[in-house]
């Protein structure tokens, strides 16, 4: 499979996002080009990665002084305490700003490692090797870092860019179908909000993606998805306006995750799959989009048995608590709750256009029971 290179070029930073197979072998050369004086490498591994891949990744960097830490990631452990553990490893081994810290894991690990890199001695070289489909199409691009606390998700964080992103599809071979579906949620979101052509392509290729039938098709979906995210980030790197469109489905999703206390029973991708349908239903109820639009999206879910496979369902009895978590959403800029709603495939409302008072939102969400999700 031919290597895909997406160039990220901005005034204050630039890096390559590489997509392909067997990309690990080029990592040592890339590190030397990024920071010739760098001698130390800290590898932060997601515990779920097979030992053979951990060993392969560690050994390919044998010309550097290496230390490693293995993290058992979850939304509950994505906190300041875990960041402090990584900081102590760097300090104990006397890392300096010429050295490297590498995430080899999913989005949770990546968010923590990136946040750690941004605050360690005011910035150390961060290298991202995302190993899940969700991380590859979502947190691998954009520079957002963060950890959770008791008030909500990603409320403590920074913007900090990697020096390079290696998206090696070989890591995906160990993923379960559930994890593929959760990554697919973000791919589908990008198509829904920005690109009808991509959405039509997904209608034909979703089964091949979620069953990992073709690495080239999966790589094309990753590339297409990353280019859409790049479009928004190029125009709004610090999420002041346009980039907030990427949060379609996430206002409800983040609240669902927080309400579940970040339980393993529902992860980010599953929450986004619920959030996108609910927010599309809300769009229909508010006469912003047509019911036919909802049916086209819902058809992808039903045709590929997404909810049946994941066995997830929205619990309307938790609405009051869920809306309470929405009040702390970082996209809010006043006492109202912001939503990105859908007009049609490829077009959403603009940030700040749709806001709800808490009580009104409760009423609107209660109406969605009639959709029988």
Secondary structure, 3 states (H helix, E strand, C coil): CCCEEEEEECCCCEEEEEEECCCHHHHHHHHHHHCCCCCEEEEEEECCCCHHHHHHHHHCCCCCEEEEEEECCCCCCCCHHHHHHHHHHHHHCCCCCCCEEEEEECHHHHHHHHHHHHHHHHCCEEEEEECCHHHHHCCCCCCECCEEECCEEEEECCECCCCEEEEEHHHHHHCCHHHHHHHHHHHHHHHHHHCHHHHHHHHHHHHHHHCCCCHHHHHHHHHHHHHHHHHHHHHCCCCCCHHHHHHCCHHHHHHHHHHCCCCCCCCHHHHHHHHHHHHHHHHHHCCCCCHHHHHHHHHHHHHCCHHHHHCCCCCHHHHHHHHHHHCCCCCCCCCCEEECCEEECCEECCCCCEEECHHHHHHHHHHHHHHCC
